Amino acid sequence: MPCDIYNYDEIGFRIGIGEGQWILILDLNRPRYIRSLCDRELASALKAISDDGVVLSLWLILQGKRHMVSWFENLSDVLTIIVSDSGYLNNEIAYKWLKHFEK
């Protein structure tokens, strides 16, 4: 049934990196990366949608130890803010997301 089929995606990104940059590689076997001399904040986004069009709330994982709830008071149920040391998904956040998905 379409309501039982979901597409899930996690994307990680570095805030402030990538804009206005191009990577041109002649050798396709060569690693593709851009070296950066500055540190940037890391973040991840988790998203899921069912085959029948039901969209789960977006989870945004920000790098940090904690966040102030008052910073996000005006957000609706379409966005959940989570923090992690790395800014990426970890076991604890994955478990919380699975519990959210199960609801």
N, C-alpha and C positions, 0 to 999 in steps of 0.2 A: 504494500500500500504506500502511496506517496507520502503520507504523514509519518511513516516509519523510516524514511530515507532522508538522511541529513548530510550536508556538506559542511565540513569544519575546516577552518584555516587559521593559522597563526602566522603573523608576520612581525619580524623584528626590524627595527630601524634605529638609526642614530640621528637624533634631532639636530638639524642644521648641516647635515652632510649630504652630498649628492646633488644639490641644486647647482646648475651651471657647469657640471663636470661631465666629461665624456671619456669613455675608455675605448681606445682603439687598439686592437690586437691583431697582428698579422699571423702569429703562431697560435692556433687554437688549442694546442697542448700546454700553453703557458698559463699559469694561474692568473685569474682576473681579480685584482684588488687595487684599491687606491690607498696609499700610505698617507696617514694624517699625522701631523706633528702636534695636534691639539686634542684634548679630551672633549668628548661630547656626551650629552645625556643620552642614555639608552632607554628605549621603550618597546613595548610589544602590544599587539592588538589581537584579540581572540574573537572570532565571529563564526556563527553557525546559522544555516537556513535549511528548512526542510524542502522536500520536493514539491509539496503543495503550497509553498510560499510563506510559511510561518518563520519569522525572523526572531532569533533569540537576541537578547540585549548584548551590545558590544561590551567587551571587557577590555579596558586599557590598563596595561601594567606599566607603571612608572618606576624609575630607579629611586630608591630611598629606603629609609627605615620606617617612617610613619608619615601620615599626611593629616592635615587639619580638615575635619569634616566640614567646617564652615566655608572652606574654599569651593566646595562642590554642592552647596545646599540647593542651588537652582537647577540641578540636573534632574532629568526625568528618569523613568525606568528603562530607557533605551541605552543607558551607559552606566557601567560599573567601573569605578576606579580602584585599583589594587596597587600596592607597592611591594617591591622585592629588592634585595640588595643589588642584584644584577640588572634589573629592568626587564628580565626575561622570565618566561614560564619556569616554574620549579614544581616539585612533587606536591607541595602543600597547596599551591594555587591550582594545579591540575585537579586535585581531589575536590577542592571547593567548586571548581567549574563543573565537574561531573555531577556533583550534588545539585547544582543549579540546573543543569541539563535534564536531570532526572525529573525535576519538578515539572 
